[in-house]
Amino acid sequence: MRIASVASAMPQWYYSQQQIFETLCEHWKGKLDKPDVLERLHQRVSVDGRHLAYPIEEYASIETWGDANDRWIKAATELGQRAVTCALARAGRKKEDIGAMITVSVTGIAAPSLDAKLSNIMDLPAAMRRTPIFGLGCVAGAAGISQAADYVRAYPDRIAILLSVELCSLTWQRMDLSVANMIASGLFADGSAAVVVAGDNVRSDGPEILAYRSSFYRDTEHLMGWDISEEGFQIVLSQEVPETILRNFPKDIDGFLADQGMKRSDITSWIMHTGGPKVLDATAEALNLPRETFARSWECLRRAGNMSSASVLLVLEDVMLNYRPAPGTYSILAAMGPGFCAELVLLRW
């Protein structure tokens, strides 16, 4: 099993962090007691700019969750088509080759699901197995690769497509002045990515998927996720997340690698979800690794923000296209998300 290709697709609208901050200040004018607090929070997330699904001036006209979700469906369909088309082209495959499609998102819902809409638009195979997944959040980019690998393990002559579309800007709560929502308004962004996973009998020079594992941390569901109401998705983001990573992630990594007859020193590169500065710093501390080990993740965070499940796939794309490791070396691809949980994938180049 190999990752044959990965391709991102971004909305055309890109704004600097300062532009977004100024727009939010104008929206919250008269309600925000200390604008300097919002500015400080936006500066601390290490993001220079972000893509938004729609022009920034249009967000003021979104009054209901239904309107936001309708916009999610429209933009997600367009971005998803672009990402899948590019990923197939990079893998040298045709749409007729797709045996399964896994779609992940935590920022919008659709029934029929996004994969069904793309099947009609793109004339995808009628027999294609479709698995839409909602609720895994940031971890879904790594978990989706594992799901795709399970499929091609069973059907080694086929390929599976993982598609992530996250439009976090459409979940912003415009009346919520909590610290969690102000951090989210500075950190989370919009984007899409697709991955082609190929079975053993499909020719590919991408990294080999050797193993993968899920880790669920019990009684931590209060750390991250959504409170869902008539207003839509309201962010839940606890200060306990870094400590949870420090407490659990080292034993996850060491146990996973030990089962493969390996140890941390065997890993030459790390492809980490861009959870934010505190998440990346806690992960480096937990693994006793220098901060620059996650340079690609820091760079993707800086230029694109945290795109939830698509973030780790953006880092993977950057590594595959621009910083490909030496043949025969090993990487860990990892992400964390609501639950609280982690997903690990071991790759060999």
N, C-alpha and C positions, 0 to 999 in steps of 0.2 A: 504494500500500500504506500502510495506516495502523494504528496501535495504537488499536483502538476502545475498549478498556477494560482495566483491571487491577484485581484484587481479591485481598486477602489473607484467609487464614483461620487463626486461631491456636488452639492448645489452650486449654482453659478454665483450666488451672492456671498461675498466674503467681507467681514468687517473687523477692524482692529478692536482690541479690548477697550480702548478709550472710546471709540464710537458707541459700543454697546453700553458701556458705563454711562455715558452722557444721555443716551436714549432712556435708560432705566431711571436715571435721576429725574428726567423730565416727566416720565410717567408717574413716579412716586413723589412728585413735587407737592410739598405741603403735608405729606405723610411720613417722609423719611426725616427723623429728627436729626440724625448725624450722617450726612452724605459721605463724610470722610471714612466712616466705618465700612460702607459699601465699597468705596474706592480701595481701601486697604485690603479687604477680602479679595477683590478682583486682582489686585497686584500679587497677592500671595499664592495664587494658583498656578503661576508660571506659564500662563497662556498669553501669546501675543495677539492672536486673532482667531476667528472661527467662521466656518461656513454656516449660513442659515438657510432654511428651506425656502423662505420667501423674503422679499425686500423688507428691511427692518421697519419701515414706516407702516407696513400692512398689519403688524401684530396688534396695534391699538384697536383695530376693528374686529378682532376675534373676541366674541362675547360669550360663547358657550363651548362646552366640551364637544358637543356634536359638530360645531363648525370647525374646531381644531382637528377633530378626527377625520372629517371629510377632507381637509387639507392634507392630513397625513397620508390618506389613501392615494390622493392624486400625486403627491410628490414622491412617495415611496414606490409607486408603480414605475414612474419615470426613472428614478435613480436605480431601482432594482434591475430594470431592463438594460440600462447602460453597464452596470457592474457585471451582470451575467454575460452579456455579449463580449465584453473585453476579456473576462476571465477565460471564456471558451477560446477566443482567438489566441491568447497567449499560450494556452495549452495545446493548440493545434487540433482542437476537437470541434465537432459540429453539434448543433442542438439535438440532432437525432440520436446522439450518443448518450444523452442523459438518461440514467436509469432511476435516479432519485433526486429530489430537491428538498432540502431542509431550509426553512425560512425562520429567522429569529428576529424578534424585536420586543421591546418593552415600552415603547413610546406611542403605540397606536394599535388598533384592532380592526379586523375586517372579516366579514363572513358573507360570501365566499372569501377565503383567505388570499393573501397576497400571491401565493404560488398559483392559485387558480386564475387570478386576473392575468398574471404573466403567461400562463399557459395559452390563454386565448390570444393575447396580444402578440406573442412570439411564436405561436403555433408549435408549442413544445409537445413532446410525445404524449399521446393519450394514455399510454400505459405507465407513464412516469409515476413513481411512488412519491407522494407529497406528505411532508410532515411539518406543519406550522407549529412553532414553539413560542409561547408567550410567558414571561415572568422570570426568566433566569437572569435578566439584566446583564451586567458587564461580563459575567462569566460565560455567557452564551456563545461568544466567538470561539473559545476553546472547546466548550462542550459540543458545539455543532460540528467541529472537526472530528471529535470522537464518534459522534453519531454517524457521520458520513463514512468514517473508517469502518464502523461496524457493518454498514451496508456493503461496501466493496470487499470486505473480508468474506462475506457470504457469496458475493457475485464478482469474482476477480476479473471478469471480462468487461466490466462496466465502469462508468464514472458516476460520481455523485456531486451535486452542487450544493454548497452551503451559501446561503444569501443572508446577510445581515443588513437591515436598514433601521437606523435610529435617527429620529428627528426630535431631539430633546427640547429644542426651542418651542415646540408646540405643546409642551407640558408645563411651561413656566406658569406659576400661579401669580397673577399680576396684583393680587391683593394681599399676598402673604409676605410680611416683612420679617419673618423669622430668620435667624442666622443661617440655618440650613438652606433656606430658599435663596438667600442672597449669595451664599457660596455656590449653589447649583447654577444660579444665573451667570456666574463668572466662569464656571468650569466646563459645563456640558455643552455639546455642540451637535451638529447635524452631519450625517454622511452615511455612506453605504460601502459594502465590500462583498465580493463573492470569491469563493475558493472552489477550485476543481480538485477533487480527491479521486485518484485513479487506482483501480485494482491491480493486482500483481501481474496480470496478463496484458495490461495496457501500457504501452511504451511511454516513459516519462523520465526526465532527468532531475526532477524535483526531489526534495528531501524525503527520505523514507520515514514513515510513521512506525516506530518500533513498539510503542506501548502508550497507554493513557490511563488516567485514574481520576475519579471524583472523590472529593472529601467534603463531608457535610459536618458542620460544627453545631452540635445540638444546643438548643435554648439560646440562640443568637439571632432569632428572626426580627428582633427589635432594632437591629443595627442599621439596616439599609432596606430600602424598598419604596413602596408607595402607600400612602393612605388615600383610598379612592372614595370620592364622594360625588355629589352633583356638580362640583366644580372641576372634576377631572382628577388628574394625578398630582398628589401633593407629596413632595420629597420627604423621605425619612433618611436621615444621615447622622449617625451617632459618632461622637468623639471617641468611642471605644474601638473603632475599626482598627487603628494602628496597633493597639495592644492585643487585639485578637489575632492579628497577623503575626506579631512577635511570639505569641504563645503557641500558635498552632502550625505555622507554615514550615518551620525547620523540620519538625518530625514528619510532616507530609512528604517533603522533598526527600529526606533521608530514607524513609521507608519505601517510597516509590523506587528510588534508584537502587536500593539494596535488593529489591526483588528482581532487578535486571542485572545483578552482579556488578553494580557500579557505585560510585560515590561522587560527591559534589565536584571534586577536582577533575573528574572526567568530562565535565561540561565546559565547553569552551565559549559558548555564547548563550545569552538569555533573552528570550522574546517575551517581554512582560506587558501586560495590559497597562495602559496609561491612566491609572486610577486617580492620579493627582499627586502632588508633592509628598503629602504625608504617607500615602500608600506606597509610593516608590521608595521613599526613605526608610519606611518600616520594613519593606521587603529586603532591601539591601542590608539593613542592620540584622534582620532575622537570619540571613544566610551568611553573615560576616563577609560581605562582598563590598568592594569600593563602589562609590556612587556612580562612577563612570562606566561600570559594567552595564548599566541600563541606559547608555547614551542614546541609543536609537529610540527608546521609549520617551526619554526626556525631550528629544527633538520633535517627535510626533505630537507630544502634549503641547509643546511650545507653539507649533504652527497650526494645530487643528483642534486643540482642546480634547476633552474626554467625550468620545462618541459611543459610550456604553459598549455594547457587544462588538461593534465594528472597530473599536480601538486597537485591540490586539492584532486584528487582521491588517490594519494599516501599518503597524510595526512589522508584521511578517512580510508585507509587500515591500517595504523599504529595505529589509534585510535581503530578500530574494533578488531584488533588482539592483541594489547599489552596494550591499555589504555582504555578499554571499560568503559564508564560511568555507574553509578549505575542505575538500572531499575527505570523507571518512571521519570528520569531527562531529561532535554531538551538541545539540541544543535542547533546552527546555523551553517550551511555549506554555505560558501560564496566565490564568486570569482568575479573578475573585469577584464575588457578587452576592446578591441577596440570599439569605438562608441562615446564617452566613456560610459561604462555601467556597471551594477552590476547585479548579480543573487543571490537570497537568498533562502535557503531551511531550513524549520523548521523540526527538527527530535525529536522524543521521544523514549527513549531507554526502 
